[in-house]
Amino acid sequence: MTTMSTIDWGTGSYERVAPQLLPAAHAAIAAADPRPGQRVVDVGCGTGNAALLAAQRPGVRVTGVDPARRLLELGRAKAVAEGRDVTFVSGHAGSMPLPDGCADVVLSVFAVIFAPDAAASAAELARITAPDGKIVLTAWLPEGAGVEAMRLIIGEVGRITGQTSDMPFQWHERDQVQELFGTYGFDVTVQQHSLAFTAESPEDYWDLSYADHPLVLSIKPLLEEHGVMDDVRNRIIEVFRAANEDPAAFRLTWPYVVISAQR
């Protein structure tokens, strides 16, 4: 069964979604507050939102890590266009080609939360973090129309295949994250934020953010084979319409947390 952890994030046009997540990258950078001379690693960097923001800080050395080679190439192109010195390397949260203690700050904006093994990812993030370093992650809260839409998609795949998804690690829960990272000497704090997504209409939001999203593309052939793709789309648009915060257009607010783990 397709899960968030098995998706090839290089498919489709994730770069269309990435700009909408930029405010969360700003929040993560603010929490991390990298200083001159520090080394920053952005895990699951995608097209480079957080990595490029970190590189704007004077004297900060930045590395972006992601398994999707196409997104890495887009990140490199953006870094060149902006005149930012960022190194992009292929790797994933559970295995990075980086030495022990190489990062004063480790970032992951809505990325490591989708890793298949939370414990292995935590161990790897802790391994690359310097003895006095910090890890800053963002995680969605499991509420609202956006989460309902994702559950609808995954649920329909489960209905067709007869398979169910394992309960994912609760990255938004401070106590669970503290237990995960406490083994490695980190103290965890959590701050709640929200992120607004806008479009001209619920249908336009689907077209901009979902129709070409890697998750939807990964299960689209299965849904089309069983003749339910249009029904899934219409049901999700109804979810968006019911949650719409802007009667003149479309606005949807997703709550999320910024998790800071300091050694």
Buried (B, 14 or more C-beta within 10 A) or exposed (E): BBBBBEBEBBBBEBBBBBEBBBBBBBBBBEBBEBEEEBBBBBBBBBBBBBBBBBBEBEEBBBBBBBBBEBBBEBBBEBBEEEEBEBBBBEBBBBEBEBEEBBBBBBBBBBBBBBBBEBEEBBBBBBBBBBEEBBBBBBBBBBEBBBBBBBBBBBEBBBEBEEEEBEEBBBBBBBEBBBEBBBEBEBEBBBEEBEBEBBBEBBBBBBBBBBBBBBBBBBBBEBBEEBEBBEEBBEBBBEBBBEBBEEEEBBBBBBBBBBBBBBB
